[in-house]
Amino acid sequence: MTALEIVRLMNREDRRVAAAVGQGLPAIARAVDAIVAAMRGGGRLIYVGAGSSGRMAVLDAAECPPTFGISKKKMIALIAGGRRAVTRAVEGAEDSAANGARDLRRLKLGRADVVVGIAASGTTPYVLGAMKYAQKRGATTIAVMANRDMPLARLAKIAIAVQVGAEVLTGSTRLKAGTSQKMVLNMLSTAVMVRLGHVYENLMIDAVMTNKKLQGRAVRILMEASGAGVSAAEHALRAAGHDMRVGLVMLKLGVEAQEARKKLKAAGGNLRTSLGE
């Protein structure tokens, strides 16, 4: 095949992924509701995976704290083989069910937590061991896989099976299966954060400003959310100590930073309530 023929074939196969994910939307929505309920009760969202699946989990967990302002302790990803496995293959790491249970035990897993096991095959020992341990501890279990008729599904309270079909490169689940996992995890984490109030409309109101680009984005978010001009948004952001929630209350209600903080505290941190919306 020519290079163009190869990429056309891959593109044609990739089009199947979104449709396959669409078939799993009811299960994904149930998983979102379960995670929201758990996190409101003080629980954590814990991803468990190996190889490509584990790397997808690590990526999603790493991106949520800066995007939504949540604590790194509330969203955790475990990958077979540990940190080394993020950038290189760790031989045999995924073959130990005992290590999956051990890694969750180290986190002091409890009934309030949610464990999401991610494995395209649905048979990865490390993930199965973690899910069995999660069951014993009474945690909510969710599975993300490419085939429902696998052991992982039987260990999950909610099973999300995205059946994408055979890979272009036989057995290479970093392709369509990996793409489907990325899409599902995007949906899970984003929908959970929306339901928990970490966005305002479709704006990242809790994003962490770690560089100049993000500081500029924060000003634009305040402008769009409040209708204020650049100078007013910049002033509010500075006065709020770069807390966009406080800045938005200041701009929309015409109050100073101290009063804005009081209103947010009285509303239990609920931005819409503090704004009277």
C-alpha positions as CSV (number, residue, x, y, z in Angstrom):
1,M,0.0,0.0,0.0
2,T,1.1,3.6,-0.6
3,A,1.3,6.0,2.3
4,L,-2.0,7.6,1.1
5,E,-3.7,4.3,0.9
6,I,-2.6,3.4,4.5
7,V,-3.8,6.7,6.0
8,R,-7.1,6.5,4.1
9,L,-7.7,3.0,5.5
10,M,-6.9,4.2,9.0
11,N,-9.2,7.3,8.6
12,R,-12.0,5.1,7.3
13,E,-11.7,2.8,10.3
14,D,-11.4,5.7,12.8
15,R,-14.8,6.9,11.6
16,R,-16.3,3.9,13.2
17,V,-15.1,4.8,16.7
18,A,-17.4,7.7,17.4
19,A,-20.4,5.6,16.4
20,A,-19.3,2.8,18.6
21,V,-18.9,5.2,21.6
22,G,-22.4,6.5,20.8
23,Q,-23.8,3.0,21.5
24,G,-22.4,3.2,25.0
25,L,-23.7,6.6,26.0
26,P,-26.4,5.4,28.4
27,A,-23.7,3.4,30.3
28,I,-21.3,6.4,30.2
29,A,-24.0,8.7,31.6
30,R,-24.8,6.2,34.5
31,A,-21.0,6.1,35.2
32,V,-21.0,10.0,35.4
33,D,-23.9,10.0,37.8
34,A,-22.2,7.4,40.0
35,I,-18.9,9.3,40.0
36,V,-20.6,12.6,40.8
37,A,-22.5,11.0,43.7
38,A,-19.3,9.5,45.1
39,M,-17.2,12.7,44.8
40,R,-19.9,14.8,46.4
41,G,-19.7,12.3,49.3
42,G,-15.9,12.8,49.7
43,G,-14.8,10.0,47.4
44,R,-12.1,9.8,44.8
45,L,-12.0,8.9,41.2
46,I,-9.3,6.3,40.6
47,Y,-8.3,5.0,37.1
48,V,-6.5,1.7,36.8
49,G,-4.9,0.5,33.6
50,A,-1.9,-1.1,31.9
51,G,0.1,-0.2,28.8
52,S,-1.8,2.0,26.3
53,S,-4.9,2.0,28.5
54,G,-2.9,3.0,31.5
55,R,-1.3,5.9,29.6
56,M,-4.7,7.2,28.6
57,A,-5.7,7.1,32.2
58,V,-2.6,8.9,33.4
59,L,-3.2,11.6,30.7
60,D,-6.8,12.2,31.7
61,A,-6.0,12.3,35.4
62,A,-3.0,14.7,34.9
63,E,-5.1,17.2,32.8
64,C,-8.1,17.6,35.1
65,P,-6.5,19.4,38.1
66,P,-5.2,22.3,36.0
67,T,-8.3,22.4,33.8
68,F,-10.9,22.2,36.6
69,G,-9.0,23.2,39.7
70,I,-9.6,20.0,41.6
71,S,-7.1,18.5,44.0
72,K,-4.6,15.9,42.6
73,K,-5.7,13.8,45.5
74,K,-9.2,13.5,44.2
75,M,-8.4,12.1,40.8
76,I,-5.7,9.4,40.6
77,A,-4.4,7.1,37.8
78,L,-2.6,3.8,38.5
79,I,-0.6,2.2,35.7
80,A,0.9,-1.2,35.9
81,G,4.6,-0.8,36.4
82,G,4.3,2.6,38.0
83,R,5.7,5.9,36.7
84,R,8.3,4.2,34.5
85,A,5.5,2.6,32.5
86,V,4.2,6.0,31.3
87,T,7.1,6.4,28.9
88,R,8.4,2.9,28.3
89,A,7.2,-0.7,28.3
90,V,7.7,-2.5,31.7
91,E,7.9,-6.2,30.9
92,G,5.4,-8.3,32.7
93,A,3.9,-5.5,34.8
94,E,0.4,-6.1,33.6
95,D,0.5,-9.8,34.4
96,S,0.3,-9.4,38.2
97,A,-3.2,-9.3,39.7
98,A,-1.6,-9.0,43.1
99,N,0.1,-5.8,42.2
100,G,-3.3,-4.3,41.1
101,A,-4.7,-5.0,44.5
102,R,-1.5,-3.8,46.2
103,D,-1.6,-0.5,44.5
104,L,-5.2,0.2,45.5
105,R,-4.4,-0.9,49.1
106,R,-1.6,1.7,49.3
107,L,-4.2,4.3,48.4
108,K,-6.3,3.1,51.4
109,L,-9.3,2.5,49.1
110,G,-12.7,3.0,50.8
111,R,-16.4,2.6,50.1
112,A,-16.7,6.2,49.0
113,D,-14.3,5.8,46.1
114,V,-14.9,4.9,42.5
115,V,-12.5,2.7,40.6
116,V,-12.5,2.7,36.8
117,G,-10.8,-0.3,35.3
118,I,-9.6,0.3,31.7
119,A,-8.5,-2.6,29.5
120,A,-9.3,-3.1,25.8
121,S,-9.2,-6.9,26.1
122,G,-11.1,-7.0,29.4
123,T,-8.6,-9.6,30.6
124,T,-5.6,-7.7,31.9
125,P,-4.6,-9.4,35.2
126,Y,-3.4,-6.1,36.9
127,V,-6.7,-4.4,36.2
128,L,-8.7,-7.5,37.2
129,G,-6.8,-7.8,40.5
130,A,-7.5,-4.1,41.2
131,M,-11.2,-4.5,40.4
132,K,-11.6,-7.6,42.6
133,Y,-10.0,-5.7,45.5
134,A,-12.3,-2.7,44.9
135,Q,-15.3,-5.0,45.0
136,K,-14.2,-6.4,48.4
137,R,-13.7,-2.9,49.7
138,G,-17.2,-1.9,48.6
139,A,-16.0,0.8,46.2
140,T,-18.1,1.6,43.1
141,T,-16.6,-0.2,40.1
142,I,-16.7,0.9,36.4
143,A,-15.2,-0.9,33.5
144,V,-14.1,0.5,30.1
145,M,-13.3,-2.1,27.5
146,A,-13.8,-3.2,23.9
147,N,-15.7,-6.4,24.5
148,R,-18.6,-6.9,27.0
149,D,-18.2,-10.7,27.2
150,M,-15.0,-10.5,29.2
151,P,-14.1,-11.0,32.9
152,L,-13.7,-7.3,33.5
153,A,-17.4,-6.7,32.8
154,R,-18.4,-9.1,35.5
155,L,-16.4,-7.2,38.1
156,A,-18.0,-3.9,37.3
157,K,-21.2,-2.3,38.6
158,I,-21.3,-0.3,35.3
159,A,-19.7,-1.8,32.2
160,I,-18.9,0.5,29.2
161,A,-18.1,-1.7,26.3
162,V,-17.1,0.1,23.1
163,Q,-16.9,-2.5,20.4
164,V,-14.8,-0.8,17.7
165,G,-14.0,-4.0,15.7
166,A,-10.7,-5.4,14.5
167,E,-7.7,-3.0,14.4
168,V,-6.0,-2.0,11.1
169,L,-2.8,-3.4,12.7
170,T,-4.0,-6.7,14.2
171,G,-3.9,-6.6,18.0
172,S,-2.6,-3.0,18.3
173,T,-5.1,-1.6,20.7
174,R,-3.3,1.8,20.8
175,L,-5.3,2.5,17.6
176,K,-9.2,2.3,17.5
177,A,-9.5,0.9,21.0
178,G,-7.2,3.5,22.4
179,T,-9.0,6.3,20.6
180,S,-12.3,5.1,22.0
181,Q,-10.8,5.0,25.5
182,K,-9.6,8.6,25.2
183,M,-13.1,9.6,24.0
184,V,-14.8,7.8,26.9
185,L,-12.5,9.2,29.5
186,N,-12.9,12.7,28.1
187,M,-16.7,12.3,28.5
188,L,-16.5,10.9,32.0
189,S,-14.1,13.4,33.5
190,T,-15.6,16.5,31.7
191,A,-19.2,15.6,32.4
192,V,-18.3,14.9,36.1
193,M,-16.6,18.2,36.5
194,V,-19.5,20.1,34.8
195,R,-22.0,18.4,37.2
196,L,-19.8,19.2,40.2
197,G,-19.9,22.9,39.2
198,H,-16.3,23.4,38.0
199,V,-17.4,25.2,34.9
200,Y,-19.7,28.2,34.3
201,E,-21.7,27.8,31.1
202,N,-19.1,26.2,28.9
203,L,-16.2,28.2,30.4
204,M,-13.3,26.8,32.5
205,I,-14.0,29.0,35.5
206,D,-11.7,27.0,37.9
207,A,-8.7,26.6,35.5
208,V,-5.4,27.1,37.2
209,M,-3.3,30.0,35.7
210,T,0.2,28.5,35.5
211,N,1.5,30.7,32.6
212,K,0.9,33.9,30.7
213,K,-1.2,32.2,28.1
214,L,-3.6,30.9,30.7
215,Q,-3.7,34.3,32.5
216,G,-4.8,35.8,29.2
217,R,-7.4,33.1,28.8
218,A,-8.7,33.9,32.3
219,V,-9.2,37.5,31.3
220,R,-11.1,36.4,28.2
221,I,-13.3,34.0,30.3
222,L,-14.3,36.7,32.7
223,M,-15.0,39.1,29.7
224,E,-17.2,36.5,28.0
225,A,-19.0,35.4,31.3
226,S,-19.7,38.9,32.5
227,G,-19.8,41.1,29.4
228,A,-17.1,43.4,30.9
229,G,-14.3,45.0,29.0
230,V,-10.6,44.1,29.1
231,S,-9.5,46.6,31.7
232,A,-12.4,45.7,34.1
233,A,-11.7,42.0,33.7
234,E,-8.0,42.4,34.3
235,H,-8.6,44.6,37.4
236,A,-11.1,42.1,38.8
237,L,-8.8,39.2,38.3
238,R,-5.9,41.0,40.1
239,A,-8.2,42.1,42.9
240,A,-9.5,38.5,43.3
241,G,-6.0,37.1,43.6
242,H,-6.4,35.4,40.3
243,D,-9.5,33.5,41.5
244,M,-11.9,33.6,38.5
245,R,-14.9,32.7,40.7
246,V,-14.3,35.7,42.9
247,G,-13.6,37.8,39.9
248,L,-16.9,36.8,38.2
249,V,-19.0,37.6,41.2
250,M,-17.3,41.0,41.5
251,L,-18.0,41.8,37.9
252,K,-21.6,40.5,37.7
253,L,-22.7,41.9,41.1
254,G,-20.6,45.0,41.2
255,V,-19.0,44.2,44.5
256,E,-15.4,44.3,45.9
257,A,-13.3,41.1,46.3
258,Q,-14.0,40.7,50.0
259,E,-17.8,40.9,49.5
260,A,-17.6,38.5,46.6
261,R,-15.7,36.0,48.8
262,K,-18.4,36.3,51.5
263,K,-21.1,35.6,49.0
264,L,-19.4,32.5,47.7
265,K,-18.8,31.2,51.2
266,A,-22.4,31.8,52.1
267,A,-23.4,29.8,49.0
268,G,-21.1,26.9,50.0
269,G,-18.9,27.7,47.0
270,N,-21.8,27.3,44.5
271,L,-21.1,30.0,41.9
272,R,-24.6,30.1,40.5
273,T,-26.2,30.4,43.9
274,S,-23.8,33.2,44.9
275,L,-24.8,35.0,41.6
276,G,-28.5,34.5,42.3
277,E,-28.9,32.5,39.1
